[in-house]
Amino acid sequence: MKVTGIILAGGKSSRMKMEKGLVRLDNKPLIEYAIDVLEGICDTILISSNSNAYIHYAYQVVPDEIQGIGPVSGIFSGLKASSTADNIVLSCDTPFINAGFINYLLKNHSEAMVAVPWFGDDKYEPMTAYYHKEFADKLSGFIQEGNYKLPEIFKETPVQKLIINDELDFYHDMLFYNVNSREDIDKLNIET
C-alpha cells in the first residue's frame, strides 16, 4: 500500500499570532512532530499551506485551490495533489499523534472513503483521519454548493467512524490535543 501524508499547515493562526507550524514545543517546530510520525509510514508527504514558510522542508507545499473556506480546502487541494489512493491527513497542531494511531487508520478504513475518529453525534477529528483520493471529487461538489462543514459532508459520504479510546494500545489522554495558542504551548512546556 502506497500512502501519502498530507500535513495541514494552512490555518490563519489568529490566536497564535504567527505561523502555527513553526511554533516550538520542546524546542521543535510543531510541523516536525507531524513530519516525524508520517515519515516512517508514508511514501510521500505534502504540506498544505498558503505560506512560503515551509519551503525549506524537503516536501512539496500545496496551496489551497480555493481560499478562505477553512480546512476543507486544504484537504481538497492535498488530495488532488496526491498520487496515491490512500492518504493520511494530519494537522500540524496535534503533536501527540503517534504511529500506532496512523497505522490503525490505515488498517481500519474498511474500503470507506473516509476513516475518522468519532466521539458520537457530529463530534469527529477530521484533521487526523484517513481519506481516499476519490473523496476529492465528492468534496468538490460540496464546495461548489458552499458546504464546507465536514461533519455535514460525512453524513452523505461512505465514512468509517472509528471509536478511539483507552482500550487501544496506542491511546493516551493527549492523543488529539490541539495546540491553538501561546497559552497551550506554555502549558505543555511546563508539563513536559
C-alpha positions, 0 to 999 in steps of 0.5 A, a space after each residue: 500500500 502506497 500512502 501519502 501524508 498530507 500535513 495541514 499547515 494552512 490555518 490563519 493562526 489568529 490566536 497564535 499570532 504567527 505561523 502555527 507550524 513553526 511554533 516550538 514545543 520542546 524546542 521543535 517546530 510543531 510541523 516536525 512532530 507531524 513530519 516525524 510520525 508520517 515519515 516512517 509510514 508514508 511514501 510521500 508527504 505534502 504540506 498544505 499551506 498558503 505560506 512560503 514558510 515551509 519551503 525549506 522542508 524537503 516536501 512539496 507545499 500545496 496551496 489551497 485551490 480555493 481560499 478562505 473556506 477553512 480546512 476543507 480546502 486544504 484537504 481538497 487541494 492535498 488530495 488532488 495533489 496526491 498520487 496515491 489512493 490512500 492518504 493520511 491527513 494530519 494537522 500540524 497542531 496535534 503533536 501527540 499523534 503517534 504511529 500506532 494511531 496512523 497505522 490503525 487508520 490505515 488498517 481500519 478504513 474498511 474500503 470507506 472513503 473516509 476513516 475518522 475518529 468519532 466521539 458520537 453525534 457530529 463530534 469527529 477529528 477530521 484533521 487526523 483521519 484517513 481519506 481516499 483520493 476519490 473523496 476529492 471529487 465528492 468534496 468538490 461538489 460540496 464546495 461548489 454548493 458552499 458546504 464546507 462543514 465536514 461533519 455535514 459532508 460525512 453524513 452523505 459520504 461512505 465514512 468509517 467512524 472509528 471509536 478511539 479510546 483507552 482500550 487501544 494500545 496506542 491511546 493516551 489522554 493527549 492523543 488529539 490535543 490541539 495546540 491553538 495558542 501561546 497559552 497551550 504551548 506554555 502549558 505543555 512546556 511546563 508539563 513536559 
